[in-house]
Amino acid sequence: MEQIDVIKNLITDTTIIRDKVEKDTATEQYYDSIVHALHIDHFPLVVVNTIEKKTYTIEIDGKYYLIFDRYLIETMHLLNQCVLEEDQQKVVELLFYKLASEECYNQCKYSSAEVFAGKYLNMFEDVIKLYSSKNAIPNYLFVQQAFLIAHEIFHFYIHNNPSDQIRGMLAKEAFLQRICDYTEKEDANAAFYMADVIKDKNMVEECLCDSTAVIQTMDVASKTEKLSHLEAGIAMVVALMNQFTISVIQDTIKFSGDISYERIQNLYNFRLLHLKEIIFLYLKQYVSKEICANYQQRVEEVHNMWLKRVMEPIMIFLVKYHSLLEDNDNMQKDSADQKKIASFLKSVFLT
């Protein structure tokens, strides 16, 4: 058995496999291109499809592997529709039920997972329509995937190149401070929260990796002719918003329905603000002022669409079903009921 297959087995032994992943030549090609551009010698890409929906690095026997979960992209495929198209309220509701059920399962809240799965299946006709939809924009997915992967590759790069990490972090902190100083002239209260965020080294690193990911993703979009520079920029912003949508559901369930995490919201808002600015500066330097102006208008429109069409309904659902998110599952770990529920849920998660 090849090492990649061993890695996949280790990962999928602890979660639910949704589907076997086929070889993706296009993804492997740009992945190899990014790794080569950063002079990384050995950092294999392992693609899985599980309900974890995570992209991360693992170390086994002294070797590192980038794990990319295809289900994250499948979920973004639907979230893109919710953000960019009108009249997607049922899609948002369906997604919420399914994501909530999956995360309840991950957090061993089996009874709640069963309730959410039941609500999902009760809209069966809408489920069929949802997964047969051809309205989403596949090119957005390709560019968003490139952005997410490039971001993770750069995390790996800077952790293995300490001197570059130090220089990059210092430069990024200075850049973020300039954003904060500019904001203070317009909104002192917002600047106060920004100043606190800049002290968070993890957030500074996230912004640093976003910066490099923007450059690499623009290059991929240009070479493949998947999207224009402007639309590639929008796709990256939507990818970050999608990630936050998923994380809000996951974190709320993980913390038993607690949605009072203002600092996490502040961290996300600042990272989004930074990403918008980095894309603007890229377009200004390498494309045109006219495209910059169009981008600024378009990105704010999309942000408002995301808030109205996705985040507001999701927050309403989280409040509405708060009692299902609490620690109220009293089943024994190996009980027959739990096994029965787990079997039912696995069948739902494969749809």
N, C-alpha and C positions, 0 to 999 in steps of 0.2 A: 504493500500500500504506500502511495506517495505521501510525502510529508504534509502537503496541502490537504489531502483527504483525512489525515490523522487530526489536523487542526480543526477541520470542519466537524469531525465526529466529537471532539472534545467540547466544542461550542454547543452543538445541537443536542448533546446528551442532557443538558441542563435546561432546555427550553423546548418550545414547540416549533417544529419545522413546518413551514407553510408550503414550500414547494422546492423542487430541485432546481438549482440555478444552472442555466445553460451558459456555455462559453460566450463571452461578449468581446469580440475582436476590437470594436471601436473604443470601448472603455480601456481595454488593456493597452491599446496603442497610445492614447493620451496619458495614461498612467505612467507608462514607460518613458514617455517624453518628459513629463514633469520630474520624475525621479532622476533622469539623466541630466536635466537642466540644473538640478541641485547637487549633482555629483554624489548621489547616494548609491552605494554599491549593491546592497542586498536588503531589500525591504518588500517582500512579496505581498501582493494583494490577494486576500481571501474573501470571496463573495459568498454570502449566505442569504437565506430568506427565512427569518424567524419573527416571532412576535416581539422580540426585544427592540427592534427598530433603532439600533445603535451603530455608530461608527467609532472604532477605538483601536488602540494598539495593544497587542499582547506579546509577552516574551516567553519563549519555550526553548529550553536547552541553550540559552545564550543568544538565540536568534529572535528577531522581531518581525511581526507580521501585522499588516493593516487589515482589520476586519471591517468589511463594508456590508451592511445589512440591506439587501434589495427591498425589503418591505418598507424601509424608510422612504425610498423613492416612490413606491406604489402609493403610500399614504400621501406624499406630496403631490402626486398626480391628481388625486381627488381634491386636496386642499387648494391647488392651483385653480381648479374649476370654481371652488367656493369663493375665492378672492376675485378672480378676473371676470366671472360671468354673473349675470343677474338670475334671480329666482332659483337660488340653490339652497333654500332653507331646509328642504328635506335631506339634501346631501349632508349638510352640516349636522343635522340631528342624527342621521344614520352613522356618520363617522364618530360622533360623540359616543353613542351607545357601544359601538364596536371597540373603540380605543379604551373606553372606560372598562369594558368587560375584560379586555386583554390585560390592562394594568392591574385590575383587581386580582386577576389570576396570578400575575407576577408577584403580587404582594400577599398571596395566600388568603385573599378575601373571597373565598370560593362562592359563598351564598350570594354576595353582591354581584360577582362576576356572572352568575347564572341569571340573575334578575336583568342585568343590562343586556345579556345575550338574548334573553327572551324578548325584550323590547325591540332589539335589532331584527329578530326574525319575524316579529309581528308586522313589520313593514316589508314583507318578503317581495312583493311586486316592485317596490321601490328599490330593493336590493338588486334585483335582476336588471332593472333599468340603469342603476348606478354603475354596475360592472360591465354593461354592454355599451356604455356611453362612448362616443367618439369625439366629443366636443373639446376635451382637454388638449393642451398644446404639447406634444411630445418633445419638441425642440427645447422647450423650457426645462423639461426633465433632464435632458442631456447636459445642458449648461449648469443646472443646479447641482447635478451629481458631480460634475467636474469641480465646481466650487467647493463642495463639501469634502471631496477627496483631496484636493490641493491644500485645503486648510489643515487636514490631519497630517498630510505629508510634511508640512512645514513645522508642525509641532514636533514631529520626530526629528527633523533636521536640526532645529535649534537646541534640542535636548542633547544632541550628539555633537554639537559645535558650540561649547560654552562661550567662547570669545564673541562669536557672532550673536549669540543670545544676549549677552550683556550690552553690546553696541545697539542691537535692535530694540531692546527694552528701553534703554535710555532715550533713544531717538523717538520711540513711540510715546513715552511719558511726556516728552517735551511737546510733541504734536498734540496730544490730548489736553495738555495744559493750555495751549494756545486756543483750543476750542472752548475750554472753560473760561478763559479770560475774555474772549469775545462774547460769550453768552452772558457773562456778568453785567455787561453794559446794557443788555436788554432785559434780563431776568435774574436778579440776584439770588432768588430762592432756588431756581434751577441750577445755578452755578454752585451753590452750596452743596447740593447733592452730587454734582459732578466731581467736585473736589474730593469728596469721600470715595467715590468710585475709582478715581485715579490712583488711590493708595492701594487698591486691590491688585496685587501682582498677577493673579490668574486672569483678571479681566484685561489687563494690559497685554498679556500674552495672547489672549483671544483676538484682540484688535490687531496685534502684530501679525498673527497668522491670517487674519482676514485680508490685510493689506497685500500680502504676497499671493494669496488665493485669487484676489481680484485680477492681478497682473496675469497670472497663469491661465485663469478662466477666460479672460478677454482674448488671450492668444489662441486658446482652444476654439472659442466661438468663431474667431476670425478665420482660422485655418480650415475648419469644417464647414463654414458658412451656414451654421445652424441658426444664428440670430445676428442681428445688427449689434453694434457696440451699445447702442441705447437700450435695446431690448435685453441684451445680455446683462446689463447693469440692473435693470428692473428685475430680471429673473433671480439674480443673486440676493437682492433685497427681499423678494418674496420667499426665497429659500430660508432666510434667517427668520422671517415672520412665521413661516410654517414650523420651523424648529421650536420656536417659542410656544406656538399653539399646542404642540404635542407635549412639551415639557410642563406646561401649566396643568394639563390633565394628569400627567404622571406624578408631578410633585404634590398636587392636591390629594391624590389618592394615597400616595406614600405617607403623607403627613395627616392622614385620617380626616380629610375634608377641610383642613386649615388653609385658607386662601389669603391669610393676612401676612404676606411676605413682601413687604414694600421694597426692601433692599434688593431682592431678586429682580423686581420690576425695574428699579432704577438702573441696575447693572445692564439689563437687556436694553432699556431705552438708550443708554449711552453707547452701547455697542452698535445699535442700529443707526444712531446719529453719526457715529464714526464711519460706518460702512457707507452711508449715503455720501459723506464728504469725500471719502477716498475715491469712490466711483466718479464723483463730480470732478475731482482733480485729475483723474486719469483721462476723462473725456476732454477736459479743457486742454491738457497737454498734448494728447495724441490724436484727437479727433477734430472738433470744432466748437466755437462758442455757440453757434446755433444749436448744435446737438445738446450742449450743456443746458441751454435754456429749456429745450424741450424735455430733457431728462428731469430737471428740477420740478417742472409742472407735473409731469407724468408720475414721478415717484411719490409725490405728496397725494395725488389722486388715488394711487394704489394703496398707500398706507391708510388713508381714510376708508377705502373700500374694505380693507382687511379688518379694521376696527369694527365697522358697522356690520359686515356680513359674516364674520367669523368669531372674533373675540367677544363681542357683546353677547351673542347667543351662547357661546361656550360657557361664559361666566354665569349666565342665567341658569344653564343646566347644572353647573357645579353647585350653585346655591340650592336649586330645586331638589337635587338628589343628595343633599348633604348627609342625610341619615344613612344612606347606603355606603357612604365612604368612610364611616367611622369604624373603629375596631369592634365589630359586632359578630365576628365569625367564631363560633365555639366548637366547630367540628374537630375531632381528633385528627392528627396528621395523616394517619393511615386508615381512616375510617372507610367503610364501604360506601357511605354517602359521598364522601369526598372523591373517591375514585370514579363513582358514577357521574358526578358533576364534571370532573376533569375530562372524562371521555366525551361528554356532550359538548363541552366548551371547545375541545380540540376540533371537533367536526365543524363548529361554527367559525372558528378562526381560519379555516382553510378556504372559506368563501371569499 
